[in-house]
Amino acid sequence: MSEENNSEELRPSKMRGVAFPKAKYGVILAVVIIIVVNLIYYKETIFSFFK
């Protein structure tokens, strides 16, 4: 039974009260950030295709 209690408390004591977002939201946020940064960085190249 002591092994079960140890396996449940994997996070450090200061991080137990922190609510972590779901992993899928992190993936969506990362993809959106990558797209936005690439749009800003390659803005002139992308708009040159439409001219």
N, C-alpha and C positions, 0 to 999 in steps of 0.2 A: 504494500500500500504506500510506503514511503517513496517508491519509485514512481508511482502515478502522480504524486504531489510534485516531485521534482520535474517531471516531464511537462507538467502544465505551466510552470513558472519559468519560461524560457527567456522572457524579456527582463532587462535590468529593472530594479525597483523604481527608479525615477521615470521609466518609460511606461509603466503599467497603466497609468491614468491617461496616456495620450491616445486619442482615437485616430487610428491610421485609416486613410481612405482605401477603398477597394482597389485591387491591382488593375482592373480593367480601366478605371478612370485615369490612372497614371499612364497607361499605355496610350489612351486617347489623347491625353494632354501632351505627351511626348511627341506624338505624330503631328498634332496641330502646331506645336512649337517649331518642329523641323520644317513644316510646310511654310509657315510664316517667315522664318529666317531665310529660307531659300527664295521666297518671293521677293523679299527685301534685297537680298544679295544679288539675285539674277534678274532684277526688274527690267533692266534695259534689254537684256537678251530675250526675255519672254515677250516683251512688247514689240520687239523688232519682227517677230514672226507674224504679227497681226497687221503690219503695215504693208 
